Amino acid sequence: MRQLLLGGLVVVLLGGSACAPCSQGRGFEVSLARDTGGQTSALAAAKWFAVHGGVWSDLPTSGWRVTGESSQGVNVQSGTVTVQAIQGADGTWFVVSGTDTAC
């Protein structure tokens, strides 16, 4: 397990982040240190996380779209990468996990 602190967010990397071979994809989970001060929407959270999240250097920076919603949050996808965003206590959004099926 690796941890990375990003402006109030603690990023905990779980699962395989290396891609050799990549038969099962890769994934990450984020442990939030706070649940306020996020982005205005799930889509905005995904775009912000792609640039500032520091999990993978090859996250897409464009092409994000909402692909599903549930009681657990919102799925946002770009290419083969899907991130899950949740709404914080103040109504702002945070990415909490993600997968890449074709790293």
Secondary structure, DSSP 8 states (H G I E B T S, - for coil): -EEEEETTEEEEE-S----SS-SS-EEEEEEES-SSS-BSSHHHHHHHHHHH--S-TT--SS--EEEEEETTEEEEEETTEEEEEEE-TTS-EEEEEEEETT-
